[in-house]
């Protein structure tokens, strides 16, 4: 009405102006028009009320409050749970969200709100109901039932409740969760690394590796340097539940158990298609006799007394389903494993690192900051495990009490110095592992736990005193992009680049059950990003593939699970620089296990003989980044060499898939050259062994 009155007045004004010949004239004010009387001067009809101006008279004041709707009847906990689940169901099955990514993010946001407002048991119940209602969720679990997965023995529901409570869209957590766990969203971009937060710039005098030693001594092969022997063991996966004679070719997971069957062949343990040998089976974890034979046959190839020390790059516990694991079982496995290692290797030190199967639930490791710890006053939900392991390592004389004290409160990580003055830094790589749910909050922080800050600080201390360092971990930082999250693996790559090749003498992983390696390179000059502060931001994807710096060795497994033979590696190491100058791999051909009267271990290959048969590299030169870069160049020129590498990856397994095409060779080389997840993801896909 007000807008119409303005238009009407404007029209009258125009009309008056036109009649006046476009001459403006003033209109005298009416006395009544500005009369301050606050009631109407025009009388209302008889009986009508007096109308007031300016809120006078009985007009209610401005601050008068109005009644609000009465509160709804409080919902019971069950009604709240039902309402939340109904929203989840509407997101999954409804049409309002059209992409899998948007549905996943919306559902995760719902779970976040549930976790910060409701008791843990409500969140657990929601997980169980979602598992039972949505096939995609049910297909992802390893337990026999949804209840057992989330609430039963070893149930993961309470841990997921903690994760959901911590997640935030502000740090890209929901998108990261939906990409890495559910493959429904695109991968979040890798952040630029602010290197100034973690280390100082590389000094000019720390850009080269130390010169090889020159003493005369023979250890494995004759060469003009003094060397020591080091044993590399990985992925033990001892299975005390292994059932001799059971189905070793099962169609479910895990084989070689009393309940294993092959539904395609209608076989059980009573009529197994491939009976599980007491000495091992290609698709099963490690039985006792196979595990012990790795040591009992070792003296055929190298005297255990000549081994200076051993590195064990993780994974002790068998690959059981979630509902078959317990803290008692994990503790039992860890105890008997390190007691066995100690008994077999005597006074030769063993330096272990934690694998993803060395925790409960499997792969779960949380930062100290995520919660208030446990009911016993520990700083971390998983401190019981760190304390157990650190105490065993210290009691066995492998690390000092002070190193063990640090490990018990810092996720099993430690830095120790050998009798030869080599520093070994063991880090818990679950903090970049894709299967660790606690990595899916605050995802734009590449070091929520402080593990990588610890690594950089220890490397800096060693650089300051010209001390050489080995880094040991379990989950590799790169390769095919499936193992590590992009941001922490990018930071690790920057740390390796900063302290290589002067300080870092070796990097060692496990996890894949294969005999592999990764090369780390320098960055391109344009990889730094200008800022308005003193920060140095690094685009870690801009790699100079003409400048190899370091190499990461991925140790073969003792377990033959997934079709790989059992194996271990003997490292020949320069006694002064601690660079690896040669390796020899030994294996047990588990395909023959049913014909053995005892496990048969054999020499498999010598690295220099296979990859440098013409001795083009000096005998005292290390097997470092430049050496292996040269091997990859030869691989690209000669696909036959790729086939050799591909076969040796599996420890000469009879079921090795072929890699005899140019596309497969290029993919294989790309993986070898990818020390971070982002670099691995950039490799050609779907070109691998067939």
C-alpha positions as CSV (number, residue, x, y, z in Angstrom):
1,X,0.0,0.0,0.0
2,X,2.8,2.4,0.8
3,X,4.5,1.7,-2.6
4,X,1.2,2.4,-4.3
5,X,0.7,5.7,-2.4
6,X,4.1,6.9,-3.4
7,X,3.3,6.2,-7.1
8,X,0.0,8.0,-6.8
9,X,1.6,11.1,-5.2
10,X,4.3,11.1,-8.0
11,X,1.6,11.0,-10.6
12,X,-0.3,13.9,-9.1
13,X,2.9,15.9,-8.8
14,X,3.7,15.4,-12.5
15,X,0.1,16.4,-13.4
16,X,0.3,19.5,-11.3
17,X,3.7,20.4,-12.8
18,X,2.3,20.0,-16.3
19,X,-0.6,22.3,-15.6
20,X,1.6,24.9,-14.2
21,X,3.6,25.1,-17.4
22,X,6.6,23.4,-15.7
23,X,6.9,26.2,-13.2
24,X,7.7,25.2,-9.6
25,X,5.8,26.9,-6.8
26,X,5.8,26.3,-3.0
27,X,2.7,24.8,-1.3
28,X,1.9,26.4,2.1
29,X,1.7,23.8,5.0
30,X,-1.7,23.1,6.6
31,X,-1.9,23.7,10.4
32,X,-3.6,20.4,10.9
33,X,-1.0,18.5,8.8
34,X,1.7,19.1,11.5
35,X,-0.6,19.1,14.5
36,X,1.3,17.1,17.3
37,X,-2.0,15.8,18.7
38,X,-1.4,12.0,19.2
39,X,-4.9,10.9,18.6
40,X,-6.9,11.0,15.4
41,X,-8.6,14.3,14.5
42,X,-11.0,12.6,12.2
43,X,-13.6,10.9,14.4
44,X,-14.0,7.2,14.2
45,X,-17.5,5.8,13.5
46,X,-19.7,5.6,16.6
47,X,-18.4,3.0,18.9
48,X,-15.1,2.7,17.2
49,X,-11.8,3.0,19.2
50,X,-9.6,6.1,19.3
51,X,-6.6,5.6,17.1
52,X,-3.3,6.8,18.4
53,X,0.0,8.0,17.0
54,X,3.6,7.3,18.1
55,X,2.8,4.3,20.3
56,X,0.9,6.5,22.8
57,X,-2.2,5.5,24.7
58,X,-2.8,1.8,25.2
59,X,-0.5,0.8,22.3
60,X,1.9,-2.0,23.6
61,X,5.5,-0.9,24.1
62,X,8.4,-2.0,21.8
63,X,9.8,-4.4,24.4
64,X,6.7,-6.5,25.0
65,X,7.5,-10.2,24.6
66,X,5.3,-12.7,22.9
67,X,4.5,-16.2,23.9
68,X,6.8,-18.9,22.4
69,X,5.6,-22.3,21.2
70,X,5.7,-24.8,24.1
71,X,8.6,-27.3,23.8
72,X,7.9,-30.5,22.1
73,X,7.8,-33.6,24.2
74,X,11.5,-34.6,24.9
75,X,12.6,-37.4,22.7
76,X,13.9,-40.5,24.3
77,X,17.3,-41.8,23.4
78,X,15.8,-44.4,21.1
79,X,13.6,-41.7,19.4
80,X,16.7,-39.6,18.8
81,X,18.6,-42.6,17.4
82,X,15.6,-43.4,15.1
83,X,15.4,-39.8,13.9
84,X,19.1,-39.7,13.1
85,X,18.9,-43.0,11.3
86,X,15.9,-41.9,9.3
87,X,18.0,-38.9,8.1
88,X,20.8,-41.3,7.1
89,X,18.4,-43.5,5.3
90,X,16.9,-40.5,3.5
91,X,20.4,-39.4,2.4
92,X,21.3,-42.8,1.1
93,X,18.0,-43.8,-0.6
94,X,16.5,-40.4,-1.4
95,X,16.8,-38.3,-4.5
96,X,17.6,-34.9,-3.0
97,X,21.3,-35.6,-3.2
98,X,22.3,-36.8,-6.6
99,X,26.0,-37.9,-6.3
100,X,27.6,-40.6,-4.2
101,X,30.1,-38.0,-2.9
102,X,27.4,-35.6,-1.7
103,X,25.5,-38.5,0.0
104,X,28.7,-39.7,1.7
105,X,29.6,-36.2,2.9
106,X,26.1,-35.5,4.2
107,X,26.0,-38.8,6.0
108,X,29.3,-38.2,7.6
109,X,28.2,-34.8,8.7
110,X,25.1,-36.4,10.3
111,X,27.4,-38.9,12.2
112,X,29.6,-36.0,13.3
113,X,26.6,-34.2,14.8
114,X,25.5,-37.4,16.4
115,X,28.9,-38.0,17.9
116,X,29.2,-34.6,19.5
117,X,25.6,-34.7,21.0
118,X,24.8,-38.3,21.8
119,X,26.3,-41.0,24.0
120,X,28.8,-43.4,22.4
121,X,26.3,-46.3,22.4
122,X,23.9,-44.3,20.2
123,X,26.7,-43.8,17.6
124,X,27.5,-47.5,17.8
125,X,23.9,-48.5,17.3
126,X,23.7,-46.2,14.3
127,X,26.7,-47.9,12.8
128,X,25.2,-51.3,13.3
129,X,21.9,-50.2,11.8
130,X,23.6,-48.5,8.8
131,X,25.6,-51.7,8.2
132,X,22.5,-53.9,8.3
133,X,20.5,-51.5,6.0
134,X,23.1,-50.4,3.4
135,X,24.8,-53.2,1.4
136,X,27.9,-51.0,0.7
137,X,28.6,-50.7,4.4
138,X,28.0,-54.4,5.1
139,X,30.3,-55.4,2.2
140,X,33.1,-53.4,3.9
141,X,33.3,-55.2,7.2
142,X,35.5,-58.2,8.1
143,X,33.5,-59.5,11.0
144,X,30.8,-62.1,10.7
145,X,28.0,-59.7,11.6
146,X,27.5,-56.0,11.8
147,X,27.1,-56.2,15.6
148,X,30.4,-58.0,16.0
149,X,32.1,-55.4,13.7
150,X,31.1,-52.4,15.7
151,X,30.1,-53.6,19.2
152,X,31.3,-57.1,19.8
153,X,34.8,-58.5,20.6
154,X,37.3,-56.0,19.2
155,X,34.4,-53.8,18.0
156,X,35.4,-50.6,16.2
157,X,32.3,-48.6,17.0
158,X,33.6,-46.7,20.0
159,X,36.7,-45.7,18.1
160,X,34.7,-44.4,15.2
161,X,32.5,-42.4,17.6
162,X,35.7,-40.6,18.7
163,X,36.7,-40.0,15.1
164,X,33.3,-38.6,14.0
165,X,33.3,-36.3,17.0
166,X,36.6,-34.8,15.9
167,X,36.0,-34.4,12.2
168,X,35.4,-31.0,10.5
169,X,34.6,-29.9,7.0
170,X,36.9,-26.9,7.7
171,X,39.9,-29.2,7.3
172,X,38.5,-31.3,4.5
173,X,37.9,-34.3,6.7
174,X,34.6,-35.5,5.3
175,X,35.9,-35.4,1.7
176,X,39.1,-37.2,2.7
177,X,37.1,-39.9,4.5
178,X,34.7,-40.3,1.6
179,X,37.6,-40.6,-0.9
180,X,40.0,-42.9,1.0
181,X,37.5,-45.1,2.8
182,X,34.5,-45.2,0.4
183,X,35.9,-44.1,-3.0
184,X,32.9,-41.8,-3.6
185,X,34.6,-38.3,-3.8
186,X,37.5,-37.0,-5.6
187,X,40.8,-36.9,-3.8
188,X,41.5,-33.8,-1.8
189,X,44.4,-31.8,-3.1
190,X,47.8,-32.3,-1.5
191,X,48.8,-29.2,0.6
192,X,52.0,-27.3,0.1
193,X,54.4,-28.1,2.9
194,X,55.6,-25.3,5.1
195,X,59.1,-26.6,5.5
196,X,60.2,-23.8,7.8
197,X,58.0,-25.3,10.5
198,X,60.0,-28.5,10.5
199,X,63.6,-27.9,9.6
200,X,66.2,-25.3,8.5
201,X,67.3,-25.0,4.9
202,X,69.9,-27.5,3.7
203,X,73.5,-26.2,4.2
204,X,75.7,-26.1,1.2
205,X,78.1,-28.6,2.8
206,X,75.4,-31.2,3.3
207,X,74.5,-31.9,-0.3
208,X,76.7,-35.0,-0.8
209,X,77.1,-38.4,0.8
210,X,80.3,-39.3,2.7
211,X,83.0,-41.1,0.9
212,X,83.0,-44.9,1.2
213,X,85.3,-46.4,3.7
214,X,88.6,-47.9,2.5
215,X,89.6,-50.7,4.8
216,X,90.3,-54.2,3.5
217,X,87.9,-56.8,4.8
218,X,85.8,-59.6,3.2
219,X,82.2,-60.2,4.6
220,X,79.9,-61.3,1.8
221,X,81.9,-60.5,-1.3
222,X,85.4,-59.2,-1.8
223,X,85.4,-55.4,-2.0
224,X,87.7,-52.7,-0.9
225,X,85.7,-51.4,2.0
226,X,85.0,-52.6,5.5
227,X,81.4,-53.9,5.7
228,X,79.1,-55.3,8.3
229,X,76.2,-57.7,7.9
230,X,72.6,-56.6,8.8
231,X,69.5,-58.8,8.7
232,X,66.3,-57.3,7.4
233,X,63.1,-59.1,8.6
234,X,59.6,-58.0,7.9
235,X,55.9,-59.1,8.2
236,X,56.3,-62.1,10.4
237,X,52.5,-62.7,10.9
238,X,52.9,-65.8,13.0
239,X,49.6,-67.7,13.1
240,X,49.1,-69.8,16.2
241,X,45.6,-70.7,14.9
242,X,47.0,-72.3,11.7
243,X,45.3,-75.7,11.2
244,X,47.4,-78.4,9.6
245,X,45.4,-80.1,6.8
246,X,42.7,-77.5,6.5
247,X,41.6,-75.8,3.3
248,X,44.6,-73.8,2.1
249,X,42.7,-72.6,-1.1
250,X,39.6,-71.1,0.5
251,X,37.2,-68.7,-1.0
252,X,36.9,-66.6,2.1
253,X,39.4,-65.0,4.4
254,X,41.5,-66.4,6.3
255,X,42.6,-69.7,4.9
256,X,44.3,-72.6,6.7
257,X,41.8,-72.4,9.6
258,X,39.4,-75.1,10.8
259,X,36.5,-73.2,9.3
260,X,38.0,-72.5,5.9
261,X,36.1,-73.7,2.9
262,X,36.1,-73.4,-0.9
263,X,32.5,-72.8,-2.0
264,X,33.4,-73.1,-5.7
265,X,34.8,-76.6,-5.1
266,X,32.6,-77.6,-2.2
267,X,35.6,-78.4,-0.1
268,X,36.2,-78.1,3.7
269,X,39.0,-79.2,6.0
270,X,37.6,-82.7,5.6
271,X,38.4,-82.8,1.9
272,X,40.6,-79.8,1.3
273,X,41.6,-79.1,-2.3
274,X,45.0,-77.9,-1.2
275,X,45.6,-79.2,2.4
276,X,47.5,-76.7,4.6
277,X,51.1,-78.0,5.0
278,X,52.5,-77.7,8.5
279,X,55.4,-75.8,6.7
280,X,53.2,-73.2,5.1
281,X,50.7,-72.4,2.3
282,X,50.7,-69.7,-0.3
283,X,47.5,-68.0,0.8
284,X,47.9,-68.3,4.5
285,X,49.8,-66.7,7.3
286,X,53.0,-68.1,8.9
287,X,52.8,-71.5,10.7
288,X,55.2,-72.2,13.5
289,X,57.6,-74.4,11.6
290,X,58.0,-72.0,8.7
291,X,58.7,-69.1,11.1
292,X,61.3,-71.0,13.0
293,X,63.0,-72.4,9.9
294,X,63.8,-68.9,8.7
295,X,66.3,-68.9,11.6
296,X,67.3,-72.5,11.7
297,X,68.4,-72.6,8.1
298,X,70.1,-69.2,8.2
299,X,73.5,-70.5,9.1
300,X,73.6,-72.3,5.7
301,X,74.0,-68.9,4.1
302,X,75.5,-66.6,6.8
303,X,76.5,-67.2,10.4
304,X,74.1,-65.5,12.7
305,X,77.0,-64.7,14.9
306,X,78.4,-62.4,12.1
307,X,75.2,-60.4,11.9
308,X,75.9,-57.0,13.5
309,X,72.2,-56.2,14.1
310,X,68.7,-56.9,12.8
311,X,66.0,-54.5,11.7
312,X,62.4,-55.7,11.9
313,X,60.0,-53.5,9.9
314,X,56.8,-54.6,11.6
315,X,53.7,-56.8,11.5
316,X,53.5,-59.6,14.0
317,X,49.9,-60.5,14.4
318,X,48.0,-62.8,12.1
319,X,45.4,-61.4,9.6
320,X,42.3,-62.3,11.6
321,X,38.9,-60.8,11.3
322,X,38.0,-58.0,13.6
323,X,35.7,-60.2,15.7
324,X,38.5,-62.8,16.2
325,X,41.0,-60.4,17.7
326,X,41.5,-59.4,21.3
327,X,44.0,-57.5,23.4
328,X,45.0,-60.8,25.0
329,X,45.7,-62.3,21.5
330,X,47.7,-59.3,20.3
331,X,49.8,-59.3,23.5
332,X,50.4,-63.0,23.2
333,X,51.6,-62.7,19.6
334,X,53.9,-59.8,20.4
335,X,55.3,-61.6,23.4
336,X,56.2,-64.9,21.7
337,X,57.5,-63.1,18.7
338,X,60.1,-61.0,20.5
339,X,61.0,-63.9,22.8
340,X,61.7,-65.9,19.6
341,X,63.7,-63.2,18.0
342,X,65.8,-62.8,21.2
343,X,66.3,-66.6,21.5
344,X,67.3,-67.0,17.8
345,X,69.6,-63.9,17.5
346,X,71.2,-64.1,20.9
347,X,73.2,-60.9,21.8
348,X,72.8,-59.4,18.4
349,X,70.5,-56.4,18.8
350,X,67.2,-56.2,17.0
351,X,65.6,-52.8,16.2
352,X,61.9,-53.1,15.6
353,X,59.2,-50.8,14.4
354,X,55.4,-51.1,14.7
355,X,53.3,-52.4,11.9
356,X,49.7,-51.8,11.2
357,X,48.9,-55.3,12.5
358,X,50.7,-54.6,15.8
359,X,47.8,-52.8,17.4
360,X,44.1,-53.4,18.4
361,X,42.0,-52.6,16.5
362,X,44.3,-53.3,13.5
363,X,45.9,-50.1,12.2
364,X,44.4,-47.8,14.8
365,X,46.7,-45.3,16.4
366,X,45.5,-42.0,17.8
367,X,47.4,-38.8,18.6
368,X,47.8,-38.1,22.3
369,X,45.7,-35.0,21.9
370,X,42.5,-36.8,20.7
371,X,41.3,-37.9,24.1
372,X,41.9,-37.9,27.8
373,X,43.5,-41.4,27.6
374,X,42.1,-44.5,29.3
375,X,40.7,-45.4,32.7
376,X,44.2,-46.2,34.0
377,X,45.4,-42.6,33.5
378,X,47.5,-43.3,30.4
379,X,47.9,-40.5,27.9
380,X,46.7,-42.5,25.0
381,X,44.1,-45.2,24.3
382,X,46.8,-47.4,22.9
383,X,49.4,-46.8,25.6
384,X,49.0,-50.3,26.9
385,X,50.6,-51.6,23.7
386,X,53.4,-49.0,23.5
387,X,54.3,-49.7,27.1
388,X,54.3,-53.5,26.5
389,X,56.5,-53.3,23.5
390,X,58.9,-50.7,24.8
391,X,59.4,-52.7,28.0
392,X,60.2,-55.9,26.0
393,X,62.6,-54.0,23.7
394,X,64.4,-52.5,26.7
395,X,64.4,-55.8,28.7
396,X,66.0,-57.6,25.7
397,X,68.8,-54.9,25.7
398,X,67.9,-53.6,22.2
399,X,67.1,-50.0,23.3
400,X,68.0,-48.1,26.4
401,X,65.6,-47.4,29.3
402,X,65.4,-43.7,28.3
403,X,64.6,-44.7,24.7
404,X,61.9,-47.1,25.9
405,X,60.4,-44.4,28.2
406,X,60.0,-42.2,25.1
407,X,58.6,-45.0,23.0
408,X,56.0,-45.9,25.7
409,X,54.5,-42.4,25.6
410,X,55.1,-41.6,21.9
411,X,53.4,-44.3,19.9
412,X,56.3,-46.8,20.0
413,X,58.7,-44.4,18.2
414,X,62.3,-44.0,19.4
415,X,65.8,-43.0,18.3
416,X,68.7,-45.1,19.4
417,X,72.4,-45.3,18.6
418,X,74.1,-48.6,17.8
419,X,77.5,-49.5,19.1
420,X,78.9,-48.4,15.7
421,X,77.4,-44.9,16.1
422,X,74.7,-45.3,13.6
423,X,71.4,-43.7,14.7
424,X,68.3,-45.7,14.0
425,X,65.0,-43.8,14.1
426,X,61.9,-45.9,14.3
427,X,58.6,-44.1,13.5
428,X,55.0,-45.3,13.7
429,X,53.8,-45.1,10.1
430,X,50.2,-45.8,11.1
431,X,50.0,-42.0,11.3
432,X,50.0,-41.8,7.5
433,X,48.3,-45.2,6.8
434,X,45.0,-45.0,4.9
435,X,43.4,-47.6,7.1
436,X,43.9,-45.7,10.4
437,X,40.6,-43.9,11.0
438,X,42.2,-41.4,13.3
439,X,44.0,-39.9,10.3
440,X,40.7,-38.5,9.0
441,X,40.4,-35.5,11.2
442,X,42.4,-32.3,10.9
443,X,43.6,-33.7,7.6
444,X,45.2,-30.5,6.4
445,X,47.7,-30.8,9.2
446,X,50.4,-33.3,7.9
447,X,51.7,-34.1,11.4
448,X,48.9,-34.3,14.0
449,X,50.9,-36.7,16.1
450,X,54.3,-35.0,16.0
451,X,55.9,-38.1,14.7
452,X,57.4,-36.4,11.7
453,X,58.5,-33.4,13.8
454,X,60.3,-35.9,16.0
455,X,61.9,-37.4,12.9
456,X,63.1,-34.0,11.6
457,X,64.5,-33.0,15.0
458,X,66.4,-36.2,15.4
459,X,67.9,-35.9,11.9
460,X,68.9,-32.3,12.7
461,X,70.7,-33.5,15.8
462,X,72.6,-36.0,13.8
463,X,73.4,-33.6,11.0
464,X,74.9,-31.3,13.5
465,X,77.4,-33.9,14.6
466,X,77.9,-35.6,11.2
467,X,76.2,-38.8,12.4
468,X,74.6,-41.1,9.8
469,X,71.0,-42.3,10.3
470,X,68.7,-45.1,9.2
471,X,64.9,-44.6,9.2
472,X,62.8,-47.6,9.8
473,X,59.0,-47.8,9.5
474,X,56.3,-50.2,8.3
475,X,53.9,-48.7,5.8
476,X,55.8,-47.2,2.9
477,X,55.4,-43.6,2.0
478,X,54.6,-44.0,-1.7
479,X,54.4,-46.5,-4.5
480,X,50.9,-47.1,-5.9
481,X,49.1,-44.5,-3.8
482,X,47.1,-47.0,-1.7
483,X,49.2,-47.0,1.4
484,X,49.8,-43.5,2.8
485,X,47.7,-40.3,2.9
486,X,49.0,-37.5,0.7
487,X,49.8,-34.7,3.2
488,X,52.0,-36.6,5.7
489,X,53.7,-38.6,3.0
490,X,54.5,-35.3,1.2
491,X,56.0,-33.9,4.5
492,X,58.0,-37.1,4.8
493,X,59.3,-36.7,1.3
494,X,60.4,-33.2,2.1
495,X,62.2,-34.4,5.2
496,X,64.0,-37.1,3.2
497,X,65.0,-34.6,0.5
498,X,66.3,-32.2,3.2
499,X,68.6,-34.6,5.0
500,X,69.7,-36.8,2.0
501,X,72.2,-37.9,1.0
502,X,74.4,-36.5,3.7
503,X,72.7,-37.6,6.9
504,X,70.2,-40.3,5.8
505,X,72.1,-43.5,5.0
506,X,69.1,-45.8,4.6
507,X,65.3,-46.0,4.7
508,X,63.5,-49.3,5.3
509,X,59.9,-50.3,5.2
510,X,57.7,-53.5,5.0
511,X,54.0,-54.0,4.6
512,X,53.6,-55.0,1.0
513,X,54.9,-58.6,1.6
514,X,57.1,-58.0,-1.5
515,X,60.7,-57.2,-2.2
516,X,60.6,-53.7,-3.6
517,X,62.1,-50.2,-3.4
518,X,61.4,-46.5,-3.8
519,X,63.6,-43.7,-5.0
520,X,63.4,-40.2,-3.5
521,X,64.5,-37.2,-5.7
522,X,65.3,-33.6,-5.3
523,X,62.7,-30.9,-6.1
524,X,62.7,-28.7,-9.1
525,X,63.9,-25.1,-8.6
526,X,60.3,-23.8,-9.2
527,X,58.8,-26.0,-6.4
528,X,59.0,-23.3,-3.8
529,X,56.0,-20.9,-3.4
530,X,56.6,-17.3,-2.5
531,X,54.8,-16.0,0.6
532,X,54.6,-12.7,2.5
533,X,56.3,-14.2,5.6
534,X,59.4,-16.2,6.4
535,X,57.6,-19.5,5.6
536,X,59.0,-21.7,2.8
537,X,56.1,-23.5,1.1
538,X,57.0,-26.5,-1.1
539,X,55.0,-27.9,-3.9
540,X,56.1,-31.5,-3.4
541,X,54.8,-32.7,-6.8
542,X,57.4,-30.8,-8.7
543,X,60.2,-33.4,-8.6
544,X,63.5,-33.3,-10.5
545,X,63.8,-36.9,-11.8
546,X,67.3,-36.2,-12.9
547,X,68.5,-35.8,-9.3
548,X,68.0,-39.0,-7.3
549,X,69.0,-38.6,-3.6
550,X,68.0,-41.6,-1.6
551,X,66.3,-45.0,-1.7
552,X,63.7,-46.8,0.5
553,X,64.0,-50.6,0.7
554,X,60.8,-52.5,1.2
555,X,61.6,-55.8,2.9
556,X,60.1,-59.1,1.8
557,X,57.8,-60.9,4.2
558,X,58.1,-64.1,6.2
559,X,54.4,-64.7,5.6
560,X,53.5,-66.2,2.2
561,X,50.0,-64.7,2.4
562,X,48.6,-63.3,-0.9
563,X,50.7,-65.7,-3.0
564,X,54.2,-64.5,-2.2
565,X,56.9,-66.9,-1.0
566,X,58.6,-66.4,2.3
567,X,61.8,-64.4,2.4
568,X,64.4,-62.4,4.2
569,X,67.3,-60.1,3.2
570,X,70.9,-59.8,4.2
571,X,72.3,-56.3,3.8
572,X,76.0,-55.7,3.3
573,X,76.6,-52.3,4.8
574,X,79.6,-50.0,4.7
575,X,80.9,-50.0,8.3
576,X,81.7,-46.3,8.3
577,X,79.1,-44.6,6.1
578,X,76.4,-47.2,6.8
579,X,75.3,-47.1,3.2
580,X,74.0,-50.3,1.7
581,X,76.6,-51.6,-0.7
582,X,74.9,-55.0,-1.6
583,X,72.0,-57.2,-0.6
584,X,71.2,-60.9,-0.9
585,X,67.7,-62.3,-0.7
586,X,66.8,-65.8,0.5
587,X,63.4,-67.5,0.1
588,X,61.4,-70.6,0.8
589,X,59.3,-71.8,-2.2
590,X,56.1,-72.5,-0.3
591,X,54.5,-74.0,-3.4
592,X,56.5,-77.1,-2.5
593,X,55.6,-77.2,1.2
594,X,53.4,-80.3,1.0
595,X,56.4,-82.3,-0.3
596,X,58.8,-81.1,2.3
597,X,60.0,-83.0,5.4
598,X,61.3,-79.7,6.7
599,X,61.2,-76.2,5.1
600,X,63.7,-75.6,2.4
601,X,65.3,-72.2,2.2
602,X,67.4,-71.2,-0.9
603,X,69.5,-68.3,-2.1
604,X,67.4,-66.2,-4.5
605,X,69.6,-63.4,-5.9
606,X,72.4,-61.0,-5.3
607,X,71.5,-57.4,-6.2
608,X,74.7,-56.4,-7.9
609,X,74.8,-59.6,-10.0
610,X,71.2,-59.1,-11.2
611,X,71.0,-55.3,-11.7
612,X,74.7,-54.5,-12.5
613,X,76.1,-57.7,-14.1
614,X,78.7,-55.9,-16.0
615,X,80.1,-54.0,-13.0
616,X,79.4,-50.6,-14.5
617,X,79.1,-49.2,-10.9
618,X,82.3,-49.2,-8.8
619,X,82.4,-52.0,-6.3
620,X,82.7,-49.7,-3.3
621,X,79.8,-47.4,-4.5
622,X,76.6,-47.7,-2.5
623,X,73.3,-49.0,-3.8
624,X,71.9,-45.5,-3.3
625,X,69.4,-43.3,-5.2
626,X,71.7,-42.8,-8.2
627,X,72.4,-46.5,-8.5
628,X,68.7,-47.4,-8.5
629,X,67.8,-44.5,-10.8
630,X,70.2,-46.0,-13.3
631,X,68.5,-49.4,-12.9
632,X,65.1,-47.8,-13.7
633,X,66.6,-46.2,-16.8
634,X,67.7,-49.7,-17.9
635,X,64.3,-51.1,-17.1
636,X,62.7,-48.6,-19.4
637,X,65.1,-49.6,-22.1
638,X,64.8,-53.3,-21.5
639,X,61.4,-54.8,-20.5
640,X,63.1,-58.1,-19.7
641,X,64.8,-56.4,-16.7
642,X,61.3,-55.3,-15.5
643,X,60.1,-58.9,-15.8
644,X,63.1,-59.9,-13.6
645,X,62.2,-57.3,-11.0
646,X,58.5,-58.2,-11.1
647,X,59.4,-61.9,-10.5
648,X,61.8,-61.1,-7.6
649,X,59.2,-58.9,-6.0
650,X,57.1,-62.0,-5.1
651,X,60.2,-63.9,-4.0
652,X,60.0,-66.0,-7.1
653,X,56.5,-67.1,-6.5
654,X,54.9,-69.7,-8.9
655,X,51.8,-67.5,-9.1
656,X,53.5,-64.3,-10.1
657,X,51.6,-62.3,-12.6
658,X,53.4,-61.2,-15.8
659,X,54.6,-57.7,-16.5
660,X,55.8,-58.1,-20.1
661,X,54.4,-55.0,-21.8
662,X,55.8,-51.5,-22.2
663,X,52.8,-50.1,-20.3
664,X,53.4,-52.3,-17.3
665,X,57.1,-51.5,-17.4
666,X,56.4,-47.7,-17.4
667,X,53.9,-48.1,-14.5
668,X,56.4,-50.3,-12.5
669,X,59.2,-47.7,-13.0
670,X,56.8,-44.9,-12.1
671,X,55.9,-46.6,-8.8
672,X,59.6,-47.2,-8.0
673,X,60.2,-43.5,-8.5
674,X,57.2,-42.4,-6.3
675,X,58.2,-41.8,-2.7
676,X,54.9,-40.1,-1.8
677,X,51.2,-41.0,-2.4
678,X,50.6,-38.0,-4.6
679,X,53.4,-39.1,-6.9
680,X,52.2,-42.6,-6.9
681,X,48.6,-41.5,-7.8
682,X,50.0,-39.7,-10.8
683,X,51.4,-43.0,-12.3
684,X,49.6,-44.7,-15.1
685,X,46.8,-46.9,-13.8
686,X,45.4,-50.3,-14.9
687,X,48.7,-51.2,-16.6
688,X,50.1,-53.5,-13.9
689,X,50.9,-57.2,-13.9
690,X,48.3,-59.6,-15.4
